[in-house]
């Protein structure tokens, strides 16, 4: 989630991922995994957002602090 703690602007890391979705990697158990970053849209984003807020309710408050839609990003391993 690119919440940026409810700030008016997207966080820089999200802007970079949105511009270069194929250039991302994460580290899992000490191993680098190349991933593709996709911003979820529409009903898929809403379902993910509902699950996230159910698990971490503090994120829900961020929507009250900003006018922007907080992006939800899915990272998918590249092969």
Secondary structure as GFF3:
##gff-version 3
##sequence-region A 1 79
A	DSSP	three_ten_helix	4	6	.	.	.	ID=ss1
A	DSSP	alpha_helix	12	19	.	.	.	ID=ss2
A	DSSP	beta_strand	24	28	.	.	.	ID=ss3
A	DSSP	beta_strand	31	39	.	.	.	ID=ss4
A	DSSP	alpha_helix	42	55	.	.	.	ID=ss5
A	DSSP	alpha_helix	58	65	.	.	.	ID=ss6
A	DSSP	beta_strand	73	77	.	.	.	ID=ss7
###
